[in-house]
Amino acid sequence: MFFITADQNIQYQQNLKVSEIAVIFLVAVDNRFETLKPLMPQVEDALRTIKKVMSFISAHKVREDCRDQNGAI
């Protein structure tokens, strides 16, 4: 899961370290659509990266969960 925000103070409002949600911060002078729209290609790139990382983590976790007590799969 992921969360996209322009709220630069969220780190003071939420404990993001305990969350398994990827957070994308939009840094701009304001949060108007016209201002944020040029950032969307970078957001798309970030989302693709997050999906790849999450897939890798999920696949690794499945392999770990399948190991027996001796470490064999």
Summary of the structure (lengths in Angstrom):
residues: 73
radius of gyration: 17.2
end to end distance: 28.1
largest distance: 56.9
contacts: 136
relative contact order: 0.13
helix: 56%
strand: 11%
